[in-house]
Amino acid sequence: MRRYVRVALLCLGCGLCSLLYGSSQLALEQEPAWGKPQARDPAAPVRRQRAGGGRVVAAAAGSAGRGEPELPDRYDFMKTQPAEKMHLAVVACGERLEETVTMLKSAIIFSIQPLQFHIFAEGQLHNSFKGRLNGLPYQGKFNYTIYPITFPTESAAEWKKLFKPCASQRLFLPLILKDVDSLLYVDTDILFLRPVDDIWSFLKKFNSTHIAAMAPEHEEPRIGWYNRFARHPYYGITGINSGVMLMNMTRIRRKYFKNDMTTARLQWGEILMPLLKKYKLNITWGDQDLLNIMFFHNPESLFVFPCQWNYRPDHCIYGSNCKEAEENGIFILHGNRGVYHDDKQPTFRAIYEAIKKYSFGDDLVNFLLQPLELELQKTMHTYCGRIYKVFIKQLTKSIRDIYDRRSKGS
């Protein structure tokens, strides 16, 4: 009998507890949402963020921005991310010091994020580069490293004499700069007319197969070199120009390339010398031709950007044939064939001289843009000069953007 009494009392106690629990839950459901303190979900990710003074603060992700008042244990601190550093490489030999410094200067003037320069130069130029770069202001905006010219030991002489002195050094950058993930390579005769940041952003547009980005060699096949004269495979309809080359070097180092030398796919370091041996009697433009051959066999690996990112005399000396530049201006000027230093293309030379003479700190409108426009008006007797406004369209916008950022305190 006692056993049944105990069971009955136990059931009565459980029923009373269930009734009390149900009442408490009903009261909680009727409580206004804004008055309900929310405990962090143990499965929710935790952001570790640095507050003032270097203190690390843990905050629950996703707790703010829902209309609830902020509680002391749920403050969401502003996360400050370090600025992304953009890596830019150039190879300078012979009399290219001044031209290279002017190119680097144009990158510094317009770019927003910090720049890391990788300068490959002959030994006799190292001290001159250091002296010139150390004398530039805005040291916090860029850093640089100077490297010697280096090629694989067993074939160094052959690589160095290919096309122009040291030009083929660019082919070995993925193997030398092993710790650099992405890189923008440019020739010494490049001038930036808008921030490096903007071409750097193309890396985010790469799909899963892209390893590099370049512009076409020509827009107009009737004046194209590769489609008329090349004795080797080349990319696309008119080939590609390697004077401005954006690279995801991690992908380049990992990729196995299709080729016409063996059924086996070869990695970057394995394919260069066999390519040179097979085609050295058929190539005219050295390392650029080798890149064309490589991307002919691996077209899915190349991202092609428009001609205004690599604008050369060929785009205007026979009449304007870069429609993107006509619409939006020139973003990167490429003065190949020495046009910065002779009188064949005075429009190109005028822009080079204007940036070369500009002193950091001077007003960009009064000491760069306006004097340049006056000089460009003197070149209207040439085909390129007739469209001189295309040359300063983006430059004008870039300068305006600089002053806008300064006025906003950024």
SULVENKA-V358681 format. One record per residue. N is the residue number from 0. PHI is phi as a letter, one per 20 degrees, with the letter a starting at -180 (NA if undefined). Layout:
N:PHI, N:PHI
//
This chain:
0:NA, 1:g, 2:f, 3:f, 4:f, 5:f, 6:f, 7:f, 8:f, 9:f, 10:f, 11:f, 12:f, 13:f, 14:f, 15:f, 16:f, 17:f, 18:f, 19:f, 20:f, 21:f, 22:f, 23:f, 24:f, 25:f, 26:f, 27:f, 28:f, 29:e, 30:f, 31:g, 32:f, 33:f, 34:e, 35:e, 36:f, 37:d, 38:f, 39:f, 40:f, 41:g, 42:e, 43:f, 44:f, 45:d, 46:e, 47:e, 48:c, 49:e, 50:e, 51:g, 52:n, 53:n, 54:f, 55:e, 56:d, 57:e, 58:c, 59:f, 60:f, 61:n, 62:e, 63:e, 64:n, 65:d, 66:n, 67:f, 68:f, 69:f, 70:d, 71:g, 72:e, 73:c, 74:f, 75:d, 76:f, 77:f, 78:e, 79:d, 80:e, 81:f, 82:f, 83:f, 84:e, 85:e, 86:d, 87:c, 88:d, 89:b, 90:d, 91:c, 92:c, 93:m, 94:e, 95:d, 96:g, 97:f, 98:f, 99:f, 100:f, 101:f, 102:f, 103:f, 104:f, 105:f, 106:f, 107:f, 108:g, 109:e, 110:f, 111:d, 112:f, 113:f, 114:d, 115:d, 116:e, 117:d, 118:d, 119:d, 120:b, 121:f, 122:g, 123:f, 124:e, 125:f, 126:f, 127:f, 128:f, 129:f, 130:f, 131:f, 132:f, 133:f, 134:e, 135:e, 136:f, 137:l, 138:f, 139:f, 140:e, 141:b, 142:c, 143:b, 144:c, 145:d, 146:c, 147:f, 148:f, 149:c, 150:c, 151:g, 152:g, 153:f, 154:c, 155:g, 156:f, 157:f, 158:f, 159:f, 160:e, 161:f, 162:l, 163:e, 164:g, 165:m, 166:g, 167:f, 168:g, 169:g, 170:f, 171:d, 172:g, 173:f, 174:e, 175:e, 176:e, 177:f, 178:e, 179:e, 180:f, 181:c, 182:b, 183:d, 184:e, 185:c, 186:f, 187:f, 188:e, 189:d, 190:c, 191:e, 192:d, 193:b, 194:g, 195:g, 196:g, 197:f, 198:f, 199:f, 200:f, 201:f, 202:g, 203:f, 204:e, 205:f, 206:e, 207:f, 208:d, 209:f, 210:c, 211:b, 212:c, 213:b, 214:d, 215:f, 216:f, 217:b, 218:e, 219:d, 220:g, 221:f, 222:d, 223:f, 224:e, 225:f, 226:f, 227:d, 228:c, 229:f, 230:d, 231:b, 232:f, 233:b, 234:f, 235:m, 236:e, 237:c, 238:n, 239:c, 240:d, 241:e, 242:f, 243:c, 244:c, 245:e, 246:c, 247:e, 248:f, 249:f, 250:f, 251:g, 252:f, 253:e, 254:f, 255:d, 256:e, 257:f, 258:b, 259:d, 260:d, 261:b, 262:f, 263:f, 264:e, 265:d, 266:e, 267:g, 268:f, 269:e, 270:e, 271:f, 272:f, 273:g, 274:f, 275:f, 276:f, 277:f, 278:d, 279:f, 280:e, 281:d, 282:d, 283:d, 284:d, 285:l, 286:f, 287:f, 288:f, 289:f, 290:f, 291:f, 292:f, 293:f, 294:e, 295:f, 296:e, 297:c, 298:f, 299:f, 300:e, 301:d, 302:e, 303:d, 304:d, 305:f, 306:f, 307:f, 308:e, 309:b, 310:e, 311:d, 312:g, 313:g, 314:e, 315:b, 316:f, 317:d, 318:o, 319:f, 320:c, 321:d, 322:f, 323:f, 324:f, 325:f, 326:e, 327:c, 328:n, 329:e, 330:e, 331:c, 332:e, 333:c, 334:e, 335:f, 336:m, 337:m, 338:f, 339:f, 340:c, 341:c, 342:d, 343:f, 344:c, 345:f, 346:f, 347:f, 348:f, 349:f, 350:f, 351:f, 352:f, 353:f, 354:f, 355:f, 356:e, 357:f, 358:d, 359:g, 360:o, 361:f, 362:f, 363:f, 364:f, 365:f, 366:d, 367:c, 368:f, 369:f, 370:f, 371:f, 372:f, 373:f, 374:f, 375:f, 376:f, 377:f, 378:d, 379:f, 380:f, 381:d, 382:g, 383:f, 384:f, 385:f, 386:d, 387:g, 388:f, 389:f, 390:f, 391:d, 392:f, 393:f, 394:g, 395:g, 396:f, 397:f, 398:f, 399:f, 400:f, 401:f, 402:f, 403:f, 404:f, 405:f, 406:f, 407:e, 408:m, 409:e
//
